[in-house]
Amino acid sequence: MLKKSFRIGFGLVLVLIGIIGSLLPIIPGFVFFIPGLVILAEYFPPVQRVLDWAKAKASREKPKPGS
């Protein structure tokens, strides 16, 4: 139970740092935001659905330059 609480708290902290980082030009937000979502996805199904959607969108074939 303590380990689960720690992981959820750590995931939330990473997501918050990622949000703050996206607003401030000092730190890159995605470096913290994405790992935070991956950690939270283990415990929250809606977060897992968002990650699945993002993976599907990212894996679509991208058009080649010049075509």
C-alpha positions in Angstrom: 0.0 0.0 0.0 2.8 2.4 0.8 4.6 1.6 -2.4 1.5 2.2 -4.4 0.9 5.6 -2.7 4.5 6.6 -3.3 4.3 5.7 -7.0 1.1 7.6 -7.4 2.5 10.6 -5.6 5.7 10.5 -7.6 3.7 10.3 -10.9 1.6 13.3 -9.9 4.7 15.3 -9.0 6.2 14.4 -12.4 3.1 15.5 -14.2 3.0 18.8 -12.2 6.6 19.5 -13.0 5.8 18.7 -16.7 2.9 21.2 -16.7 5.0 23.9 -15.0 7.9 23.1 -17.4 5.6 23.6 -20.4 4.7 27.0 -19.1 8.3 28.1 -18.2 11.1 28.1 -20.8 13.6 27.0 -18.1 12.9 23.2 -18.1 11.5 21.0 -20.8 8.0 19.8 -19.7 7.6 16.7 -21.8 10.7 15.1 -20.1 8.7 14.9 -16.9 5.1 14.8 -18.2 5.4 11.6 -20.2 7.0 9.5 -17.5 4.5 10.8 -15.0 1.7 9.7 -17.2 3.2 6.3 -17.7 3.5 5.7 -14.0 -0.1 6.9 -13.4 -1.4 4.7 -16.2 -0.7 1.7 -14.1 -3.3 2.8 -11.6 -5.8 4.9 -13.6 -7.5 3.4 -16.7 -8.5 6.9 -18.1 -4.8 7.8 -18.2 -4.0 4.5 -19.9 -6.6 5.3 -22.6 -5.0 8.6 -23.2 -1.6 7.0 -23.6 -3.0 4.4 -25.9 -4.5 7.1 -28.0 -1.2 9.1 -28.1 0.7 5.9 -29.1 -1.7 5.1 -31.9 -1.5 8.7 -33.2 2.3 8.8 -33.0 2.6 5.4 -34.8 0.6 6.4 -37.8 2.6 6.6 -41.0 3.8 10.1 -41.6 3.9 11.5 -45.1 7.3 11.6 -46.7 8.8 15.1 -47.4 8.2 16.2 -50.9 5.1 14.1 -51.6 
